[in-house]
Amino acid sequence: MFAIVHPPSDVQDGNAGSCRALAQYLDKEAGEGLRFFSHTEQNISVEQVIASIDTNKQKLGAADAKFFMLSLNPSEAEQKHLIGRDVSDISELTADERQEVIRKLEIFTRSAMDEYAQNFGRDKIRSGADLMYFARVETERIYKHTDEAVKDGMAKIGDVKPGLQFHVHIIVSRKSLDGKTKLSPQVKSTGNEWELEGRGTVKRGFSHINWKVRVQQAFNESFSYQSKEAETYQIKQPPQQEKIVASIPDKTLQDLLMNYQFTAANQIVFAMREQGYEHSVRHGVHTFSRDGGTFQIPHSELKQFERPLSEEQLEDIAKRFDLAKYENGNGNYNENGLQVKEVSFFTYQMDESGQKSLKDVSYKVIVDEQTKTVVSFATVRQFAFAHQINLMKSDLDKEVVLRKMKNADLKDLLSNYRFTAGNQIVAAMKERGYEHRVRKGVHTFKHPVHGTVSIRHKDLVNFQEKIDDATMQDIAERFNLYKFKKDFAEGSYNENGLSAKTIEFNTYVKVPIKPEGGENQESEPDNTTQEKQSAPGENKDDKVKYRKELKLVRYDVIYDDKTHVTIPVSLLKHFAYKHDISLMDRFKHSYAVENEDMRECLRNPELKNVRQINKEMRSRGYRVEMDEEGRYIYTRGDTSFKMERRDLRAFTNYAKNTKEKDTFADNTGRAASMIGGSIQNKIMNEILGDNFRTERMVIGKVKTAVSLVQNPANIKMMLVRKIAGFLNPFKEL
């Protein structure tokens, strides 16, 4: 594939005026059904092409170029690859095959113009959609006076050439689609910065070499094609380089200098050593020897082949390189056509005394086999940092993060402690005196003595882990939930090697924006809206808008000094419930209850529920009341204390007993299911709902359900009794 930026001399009337002559010339195959197309449109008339290009010339001088002509020229083998079979002339194609090739070339043209746009290195010109261009596929070529067949008399000027002649012509405006940016492929000082009055610093330049190479790569990638050397654009060597290459007797070095792009002469020496050559340098002359043969080349001549990579080449490498995989491989890397190698060589350096000494120097390079370029690893990293390209495409292994970690405190936490969430690690660093901030997914910790350390959030959360069941069970067995609630409310909890603290952090949460008009209008959906079907591919949530709000999040955690584990209290409660571990056992944990009489009641196995305990407390002279918050108040003389209702019920194994009643609930549900409609739901809610959280016998509920099934008239009487029971303030006293 040969991509060409044609000089103005190739255009009949030049490119400083109207594009009319060129557009009309390219419209010569209009009778075949071929029309102009752009990056977003098809079937564009020649009149529209002329009007669009000729009017997009704001702030261009009379002698300035208004447009440029480009062409994309696939080889015969590439055309056959697009067709899918071996043919020698377009006449052998069916109409469908011809249209399919044209369609493929149109798609490829848009990819080539994406590369054209990106090759300018402008922040606002990212793709072909930012350009004003019009292209068309041509299926014929005609003989010109410069063709050898015309000179030999074998053909006449204007005759149609035989064979496959698919190619693409493009007219691209000098100005961008929005008319704000000048883009000229004739400016070849790629990467230079220019200071423009009132606009600051801008970049100029266009790399023809890079565009030609990238167009070939785009064709290969789009159509799974392996281009041959004859079909690929070859970098032309400057005259002095051609002379040097011609004078070299060694084919290996000739191949390296002609086909690879090096950014330093020592990289060429290293490449030769990789090919098995022995190397020495003396008085500025390199000597290479292998298999008994020896040749020499001056260092000054090798320096002629040093050529820095363009920004486009560096960007391509940076986008394909994965720094995480490089780090995880401990320096070994061979991915996406990129390979990291270490270049080492000896050089003379001046020491402090002014004497020259031989020093061993080494550095990393990235070898790109796709574009045959070699560049230092540091250059790619510096370019990626300056252009905000993320080199960390995947996650780092824990061992790599720890190996790179220089801060002793963070390394100690990540190595010797276990956390269930990344925010717990942040809290632990703050406890050690570090200030913390997070920006763009990077945590930064700053200490007045120990300095500053940063770590990506993705790497930090790699150290959060799920705690094994054995550790969880051990902590649950040592944890006293009643004492935790009592002591932690007063500011601390520290018992049996367990301590408690509160994790607190700010985080952004997505909050739906309510529609104009006040309250959320989704509560009363319109019937017509419900019946309307969504279009294919349409997301129903697309119309919902969100905003980010900073929210303070707090939760309590338990730290185990024995295993260095930090776990949320809620997670410990869930584990205990799931594994039938009581965190408030009356015989094991009631020692934390301050009142001696209550402790004795809890330790008495004959007192099986809250009602019996309260009755025993009254027999001991206590008055039992309930406050507005649902807490029991026990008063005797001047002594008064409170117990949370839920705590007292937990001590009596209420939750466990309720769990065991589920089997009876199944039988009740089957009996009640014989009654249909809303009455059935009411009965189920009554029997299996709030009343299941009392200490009444479950068997009584089953009898009630059976009675209702046999005589539905009893429903009314049952509901009256239940309502009266709910209104009785002394029910549980």
Summary of the structure (lengths in Angstrom):
residues: 733
radius of gyration: 40.6
end to end distance: 92.1
largest distance: 130.2
contacts: 1951
relative contact order: 0.05
helix: 41%
strand: 23%
